């Protein structure tokens, strides 16, 4: 009788373990189901050209402006295709360090639809000013969102980053990254004296002319965000082609030159007494900066690097 009871209790124990195992298996299946459901969730992303539905987490993303490459790199995402103007050297080093190999899809002005299609992307991020006319064609290839980049100021770039985060299904990650960026911005702002009254002027200088960036431009508004006043506070265009007489009239205290080539219009001006009388020139406050970073890239990573450069030129080199 004792052996029978022992066998009976052992049978009950085995059945109990089996029941627990089944419950755990069912819970595992349920958890996996929840994850799959979450990854396949469809969300509607509002952008400059309307609304686009995106399902799950895009894995093959094509970026048609450098700011969107910056956005993706900030989120830890490597695009499979980039409109890099057929020059990989245009990807600034801090971004190159964050992304993997990619396929060039041509120039930002005229990206190759054929190459984009060959990559079979599940998300395309394009610029309003450059790509609105090919939005329908891009949308036939993959879900496409159109955002401000070329014509955006600093705040507009922040808004675009948040939209990209939502499109990627990484809104929580985006909030974390943005909070870290805002903390970095506060640290940089703290390095600018409260009584700073010098005016600054970022400009692309080329043989074809002098292109000044006013306070509403991306770089101009970025510098203003930490307390550096732009020399051009008005104007219809954010990027103004100005002549020497106009530059003398604005008379900036600091110049940040983004040179396009060794010989520029400034080369012609340097021996002109009008140019030599500009405050920035007289006080040796003309600084050559990286055009790729200061002009072509617009994003969280590049914004921090630009301001680190500015602070170094304005304050650290004077110590």
C-alpha positions as CSV (number, residue, x, y, z in Angstrom):
1,X,0.0,0.0,0.0
2,X,2.9,2.3,0.9
3,X,4.4,1.8,-2.6
4,X,1.0,2.6,-4.2
5,X,0.7,5.9,-2.3
6,X,4.3,6.9,-3.2
7,X,3.6,6.2,-6.9
8,X,0.4,8.2,-6.7
9,X,2.1,11.2,-5.2
10,X,4.9,11.0,-7.8
11,X,2.3,11.0,-10.5
12,X,0.7,14.1,-9.0
13,X,4.1,15.9,-8.9
14,X,4.8,15.1,-12.5
15,X,1.4,16.4,-13.6
16,X,2.0,19.5,-11.5
17,X,5.4,20.2,-13.2
18,X,3.8,19.6,-16.6
19,X,1.0,22.0,-15.9
20,X,3.6,24.7,-14.8
21,X,5.6,24.1,-18.0
22,X,2.5,24.5,-20.1
23,X,1.6,27.7,-18.3
24,X,5.1,29.0,-18.9
25,X,5.0,28.0,-22.5
26,X,1.7,29.7,-22.9
27,X,3.0,32.9,-21.2
28,X,6.1,32.8,-23.5
29,X,3.9,32.5,-26.6
30,X,1.7,35.3,-25.3
31,X,4.8,37.5,-24.7
32,X,6.2,36.8,-28.1
33,X,2.8,37.5,-29.6
34,X,2.7,40.9,-27.8
35,X,6.2,41.7,-29.1
36,X,5.2,40.7,-32.7
37,X,2.0,42.8,-32.4
38,X,4.0,45.8,-31.2
39,X,6.6,45.5,-33.9
40,X,3.9,45.2,-36.6
41,X,2.0,48.2,-35.2
42,X,0.9,50.6,-37.9
43,X,1.2,54.3,-37.1
44,X,0.3,57.4,-39.1
45,X,3.1,60.0,-39.5
46,X,2.2,63.5,-40.3
47,X,4.7,65.4,-42.5
48,X,4.9,68.3,-45.0
49,X,3.1,66.4,-47.8
50,X,0.3,64.8,-45.7
51,X,0.3,61.6,-43.8
52,X,2.1,58.3,-44.3
53,X,1.3,54.9,-42.7
54,X,4.4,53.0,-41.5
55,X,4.2,49.5,-40.0
56,X,6.7,48.0,-37.6
57,X,10.3,49.2,-37.3
58,X,11.8,50.2,-40.6
59,X,15.1,48.3,-41.2
60,X,16.1,49.6,-44.6
61,X,16.0,53.4,-44.6
62,X,17.1,55.8,-47.4
63,X,18.0,59.4,-46.4
64,X,18.0,62.1,-49.1
65,X,19.5,64.9,-46.9
66,X,22.4,65.0,-44.6
67,X,20.2,66.1,-41.6
68,X,18.3,62.9,-41.8
69,X,21.5,60.9,-41.7
70,X,22.3,62.8,-38.6
71,X,18.8,62.0,-37.2
72,X,19.2,58.3,-37.9
73,X,22.8,58.2,-36.5
74,X,21.6,59.9,-33.3
75,X,19.0,57.1,-32.9
76,X,21.7,54.4,-33.6
77,X,20.3,53.6,-37.0
78,X,22.4,53.1,-40.2
79,X,20.7,54.1,-43.4
80,X,21.1,51.6,-46.3
81,X,21.1,54.5,-48.8
82,X,22.3,58.1,-48.6
83,X,22.2,61.0,-51.1
84,X,25.8,62.0,-50.5
85,X,26.4,64.0,-53.7
86,X,28.4,61.0,-54.9
87,X,31.1,61.9,-52.4
88,X,31.4,59.9,-49.2
89,X,33.8,62.5,-47.8
90,X,30.8,64.7,-47.3
91,X,29.7,62.6,-44.4
92,X,31.3,64.3,-41.5
93,X,33.5,62.1,-39.3
94,X,31.3,62.1,-36.2
95,X,28.5,60.7,-38.3
96,X,30.8,58.2,-40.2
97,X,31.8,56.8,-36.8
98,X,28.1,56.0,-36.0
99,X,26.9,54.4,-39.3
100,X,27.8,51.4,-41.3
101,X,28.5,51.1,-45.0
102,X,25.8,52.4,-47.3
103,X,25.0,52.8,-51.0
104,X,25.1,56.2,-52.5
105,X,21.9,57.1,-54.2
106,X,23.3,60.1,-56.0
107,X,23.0,63.8,-55.3
108,X,20.7,65.5,-52.9
109,X,19.3,67.7,-55.7
110,X,18.6,64.7,-58.1
111,X,18.7,61.4,-56.3
112,X,18.5,58.3,-58.5
113,X,15.1,56.7,-58.2
114,X,16.5,53.6,-59.9
115,X,19.2,53.1,-57.2
116,X,16.7,53.9,-54.4
117,X,14.3,51.3,-55.7
118,X,17.0,48.7,-56.0
119,X,17.7,48.9,-52.3
120,X,14.0,47.9,-51.6
121,X,13.7,50.4,-48.7
122,X,10.9,50.3,-46.2
123,X,11.2,54.0,-45.4
124,X,12.4,57.1,-47.4
125,X,13.1,60.4,-45.7
126,X,13.2,63.4,-48.1
127,X,13.5,67.2,-48.0
128,X,10.6,69.5,-48.6
129,X,12.5,72.0,-50.7
130,X,14.4,69.5,-52.8
131,X,12.1,66.6,-53.2
132,X,8.5,67.6,-53.0
133,X,8.1,67.3,-56.8
134,X,9.2,63.6,-56.7
135,X,7.2,62.7,-53.6
136,X,4.7,60.6,-55.6
137,X,7.5,58.7,-57.3
138,X,9.3,58.1,-54.1
139,X,6.0,56.9,-52.4
140,X,5.6,54.3,-55.1
141,X,8.9,52.8,-54.0
142,X,8.4,52.9,-50.3
143,X,6.6,54.8,-47.5
144,X,8.0,58.3,-47.7
145,X,8.0,61.3,-45.4
146,X,8.9,64.8,-46.5
147,X,10.4,67.1,-43.8
148,X,12.1,70.5,-43.7
149,X,15.8,70.4,-43.9
150,X,17.4,72.7,-46.4
151,X,15.1,75.6,-45.5
152,X,14.8,74.7,-41.8
153,X,16.2,76.7,-38.8
154,X,17.5,75.0,-35.7
155,X,14.1,74.5,-34.1
156,X,12.8,73.1,-37.4
157,X,15.6,70.5,-37.3
158,X,14.6,69.5,-33.8
159,X,11.0,69.0,-35.0
160,X,12.2,66.9,-37.9
161,X,14.2,64.7,-35.5
162,X,11.2,64.0,-33.4
163,X,9.2,63.1,-36.5
164,X,11.9,60.7,-37.7
165,X,11.9,59.1,-34.2
166,X,8.2,58.5,-34.5
167,X,8.5,57.2,-38.0
168,X,11.2,54.7,-36.8
169,X,9.0,53.5,-34.0
170,X,11.6,54.9,-31.6
171,X,9.8,57.7,-29.9
172,X,11.0,56.8,-26.4
173,X,14.6,56.5,-27.6
174,X,14.2,59.8,-29.4
175,X,13.1,61.6,-26.2
176,X,16.1,60.2,-24.4
177,X,18.5,61.4,-27.1
178,X,16.9,64.8,-27.3
179,X,17.1,65.2,-23.5
180,X,20.9,64.5,-23.7
181,X,21.2,66.9,-26.5
182,X,19.4,69.7,-24.6
183,X,21.7,69.1,-21.6
184,X,24.7,69.5,-23.9
185,X,23.2,72.7,-25.3
186,X,22.8,74.1,-21.8
187,X,26.5,73.3,-21.1
188,X,27.6,75.1,-24.3
189,X,25.3,78.0,-23.5
190,X,26.8,78.4,-20.1
191,X,30.2,79.0,-21.7
192,X,28.9,82.2,-23.4
193,X,29.3,85.2,-21.1
194,X,26.0,86.9,-20.3
195,X,27.5,90.3,-21.4
196,X,28.6,88.9,-24.8
197,X,27.7,91.7,-27.3
198,X,29.8,90.8,-30.3
199,X,27.9,90.0,-33.6
200,X,28.7,86.9,-35.6
201,X,28.2,86.1,-39.2
202,X,28.5,82.6,-40.7
203,X,28.9,82.6,-44.5
204,X,29.7,80.3,-47.4
205,X,32.5,82.0,-49.4
206,X,33.0,80.9,-53.0
207,X,34.4,82.2,-56.2
208,X,30.8,83.0,-57.3
209,X,30.1,85.2,-54.3
210,X,29.7,85.7,-50.5
211,X,26.6,83.9,-49.1
212,X,25.8,85.2,-45.6
213,X,23.5,83.2,-43.3
214,X,21.2,85.4,-41.3
215,X,19.6,84.9,-37.9
216,X,16.8,82.7,-39.4
217,X,19.1,80.3,-41.2
218,X,20.0,77.0,-39.6
219,X,23.6,78.0,-38.6
220,X,22.5,81.5,-37.7
221,X,19.6,80.4,-35.5
222,X,21.8,77.7,-33.9
223,X,24.5,80.3,-32.9
224,X,21.7,82.6,-31.6
225,X,20.3,79.7,-29.4
226,X,23.4,80.0,-27.1
227,X,23.4,83.8,-27.1
228,X,25.5,84.7,-30.1
229,X,23.8,87.5,-32.0
230,X,23.8,87.3,-35.8
231,X,24.9,90.4,-37.6
232,X,22.0,90.2,-40.1
233,X,18.7,90.4,-38.1
234,X,16.4,90.9,-41.1
235,X,16.0,90.0,-44.7
236,X,13.7,88.0,-47.0
237,X,16.2,85.2,-47.5
238,X,17.9,83.2,-44.9
239,X,20.9,82.8,-47.2
240,X,21.9,86.2,-48.7
241,X,24.4,86.8,-51.5
242,X,25.9,90.1,-50.4
243,X,28.7,92.3,-51.8
244,X,31.6,93.9,-50.0
245,X,29.8,97.2,-49.4
246,X,26.9,95.3,-47.7
247,X,29.3,93.3,-45.6
248,X,31.0,96.5,-44.5
249,X,27.6,97.9,-43.5
250,X,26.7,94.9,-41.4
251,X,30.2,95.1,-39.9
252,X,30.2,91.8,-38.0
253,X,32.6,91.3,-35.0
254,X,33.2,87.7,-35.8
255,X,33.2,85.9,-39.2
256,X,32.9,82.1,-39.7
257,X,33.8,81.3,-43.2
258,X,32.8,78.1,-44.9
259,X,35.1,78.1,-47.9
260,X,34.2,76.5,-51.2
261,X,37.6,76.2,-52.8
262,X,40.9,77.8,-52.4
263,X,40.2,80.9,-54.5
264,X,37.0,82.7,-53.4
265,X,35.6,86.2,-53.5
266,X,37.3,86.9,-50.2
267,X,40.7,86.4,-51.9
268,X,39.8,89.4,-54.1
269,X,38.7,91.4,-51.1
270,X,41.6,90.8,-48.8
271,X,43.7,93.7,-50.3
272,X,40.8,96.1,-50.2
273,X,40.8,98.7,-47.5
274,X,37.0,98.3,-47.1
275,X,37.4,94.7,-46.1
276,X,40.3,95.5,-43.8
277,X,38.2,97.9,-41.9
278,X,35.5,95.3,-41.0
279,X,35.6,94.7,-37.2
280,X,36.2,91.0,-37.5
281,X,39.1,91.5,-39.9
282,X,40.7,94.2,-37.8
283,X,40.4,92.1,-34.6
284,X,41.6,88.8,-36.2
285,X,38.3,87.2,-35.7
286,X,37.9,85.6,-39.1
287,X,37.7,81.8,-38.7
288,X,37.8,79.1,-41.4
289,X,35.3,76.3,-40.5
290,X,34.3,73.0,-42.0
291,X,31.7,73.7,-44.7
292,X,30.4,70.1,-44.6
293,X,29.7,70.4,-40.9
294,X,28.6,74.0,-40.7
295,X,26.6,74.3,-43.8
296,X,25.6,70.9,-45.3
297,X,24.8,68.9,-42.1
298,X,22.0,69.9,-39.8
299,X,21.1,67.7,-36.8
300,X,21.7,67.0,-33.2
301,X,25.3,65.6,-33.6
302,X,26.4,68.3,-36.1
303,X,24.8,71.1,-34.0
304,X,26.8,70.2,-31.0
305,X,30.0,70.0,-33.0
306,X,29.3,73.4,-34.6
307,X,28.8,75.0,-31.3
308,X,31.9,73.3,-29.8
309,X,33.9,74.9,-32.7
310,X,32.3,78.3,-32.1
311,X,33.0,78.3,-28.4
312,X,36.6,77.2,-28.9
313,X,37.2,79.9,-31.5
314,X,35.6,82.6,-29.4
315,X,36.7,81.8,-25.9
316,X,39.1,78.9,-25.5
317,X,41.7,80.2,-28.0
318,X,41.7,83.5,-26.1
319,X,42.8,81.9,-22.8
